[in-house]
Amino acid sequence: MSLLIHPTFFPNVAHFVAMIQTRELVFEVYDNYQKQTYRNRTSICGANGRMNLNVPVVYSQNNRQLYKDVAIFNEDNWQLQHLKSLESAYRTSPFYEFYIDELTPLFTEKFTTIMALNLKCISVLFNCLQLPLTYRTTTEFNVMSACKDGRLLSNCRKETPQSFQPYRQVFDHKYEFLSNLSILDLLFNEGPNTELYLNAQTLNI
């Protein structure tokens, strides 16, 4: 069955489980942008626990915009800050050095819109996993969809609890397993085993 889902910023594990376990991937691009979602946010595990990386956007709640049209506020040097945060969190992980060179251009290239950035992130991540990425995008917004609807996965305020299997994390000597972080956490810790892990998980949506 086809899956309708939002392209998000360095998607979390739930998003990736949904994306690689579907027959056809459909990205929603014609809905209105919503703040405080994973569209411009991802979570990693740092020395102080769960940490959000946020991409600043130019958006006003009083002037609704389509998700695909929302611009990134590039006056802040957010890319360098994110890259430093990843290095601090994962430089001692087993596969950080293996993947970071492929990921670094995402923090140096300037993107105009959050949609363009998110689609590029997903493309690079699929390449890291050596998986083909094929998808289509919506051409209009529909509340109801003939596809399996995974759009709520992008709403961090209404997350459905997931029971993912624990894997080794950098700071697991300090914290219990932190579930459903960015796919980057899984990738840096599990490397080539990431695909097997994702296919073994059961997703609640």
N, C-alpha and C positions, 0 to 999 in steps of 0.2 A: 504494500500500500504506500502511496505517496505521503510524504511528511511535509507540513507547512511549518516553517520555523523562522525566527529572526536571525540574521547574521549578527553575531555579538563580538565584542572585543576580547580576543584570546579566549574563546569559549570555555566554559567550565566542563567538567567531566560529563555531566548530564547531557549537555548539548552535543558533545562528541559521541556519546553512546547513541543518542538519537540519530545523528547524522550518518554514522557508518553502518547502522543496523537497518536503514531504510532502503527500499527499492528505488525510490525516486525522491530527490531532494528539491524542495521548492522554497525559495527565500521570499519572505514577505518584505516588500519594499514600498508599498503604497498606503501604509497606515500612518497615522499621526505619531510623531515622536513623543515619547514619554520620558520624563526625568526619573532619576533614581532607579535605573534598570541596568542590566548587564550590557546594554547596547554600547555604553561608554565606560564600563567598569569591569574589572576582573579581580579576583582574590588570589593571593599567594600566601605562603607561610614563611614568615621571617623570624628573626631571633626573638621578637616580641609577640609572636603568634600570628593570627590571621591579619592580613594587611590588604587594603583595597588600593588598586592602581586606577585612577580616574583620568579619562581624557577630557579636558575642558572643551565645552562646546558653546557656540553662540546660539542661544535659544531663550525665548520668552514664553511663559505660559499664557500670556495674553495674546500672543500672535502665533497661533498654531502653525506648525510646519510639517510637511511630510518627512518621514524618517530619512528618506534618500536625499533630502535637500539640506539637512542640518550641517552647518559648517563647524569645523574645528577652530578653537581659539588658539592659534599658533604663536601668540605673543608670549605665552608662558613657555619656558623650556621644559615642557612636560616629558618629552621623549628622553632627554638625558637623565632626568630624575627617575624615570621608569627603568632605564637600562642599569643605572647604579643600584636601584632596589633589587633587580633581578640578580645582579652580580653578588650583592651582599647576602641574599637569601640562598643562592644556589651554587655558588662557585665551588663548594666542596661536595656537591652532589655527583653521582657517578657519571652522568652523561651531559653535564653542563658544557664542557669543552667540545663535546662532539657536535652539539647543535647550535651553539651561540653564534658562530660565524654566519650561518644561514639565516638566523633571526635578526642579527644586528641591523641590516638595511631597513627593517621596519621602524627603527628608531633614529634613522638618519634622513630617510626620504620624507619630504613634506607632503602631507595629504590635505586636500581641501575639505573633504566631507568625512564624517564619521562612517558613513556607509562604504566609501571607497577604502578607507583604512581597514574596516572589519573584513571586507571581502578579500583584501590582500592578505591579511593575517591568516584567514582560513585557508587560502590557497597555499601559502608557505607552510603551514602546519601539515596539510595533507601531503605536501612534497617531503617534509621531514619524515613522515610516516611511510613514504613510498606507496601512497594510495592514490588512485585516480579521483579527481574531483569533477563531477558533472552535476549541474543543477540548472534549474530555470527559475525565473523570477516572476512574481505576480505582475499583472498589468492593470489591476484595479483592486480596491479594498472590498472584502466581503466579510461580514461578521461571522457567517457560517461558511464552512469550507467542506468540499468533498474529500479533501485530504485529511489524514490524521492531524489534529491541530496541536502543535507543540509550541505555539506562540507564548504561552504563559511561562515557559522555561526561562524567558528573558526577564521576567518580573521578580526581582530579588525580594520584594516585599510579600509575595504570595507564593513562595517556593513550596513545592511538594517535597516532603522529606524523602530522601533516597537512602537505600541500604546498600552502599557500595562496599566491596571487599577492601579491607585495609591493605596498603602497600607501604613499603619502607619510605619514610620521609626524613629530611635532613635534621629536623629538630624533634624527632619522636622521643628523644631522651628527655625532653622538657615538656612535651605536650602529648595528649592523647591524639589518635589519628584524626586529622582534619579532613572531612569528606567534602567532595564536590568543589575543590579548588579549581583554578585555571588548569587547562590541559597542560600548561607549561610545567606545573608541579609534577604531574605524572610523567611527562616526557623526560624531564631532567633526572628523575629518580628511577624510571623503569626503562628508558631508552627503547630499543627494538621490541621489548615485551609489551609496549603500550597498546598495540593493536589487539593482541591476545587478551589483554586485560579488558579493554573496552567491549569486545565481543562477548566476554563472559559475564557482563553485568546485566541485571534486569532493571529496566527503567520504569518509574511510576509517573505517568502523565495522564 
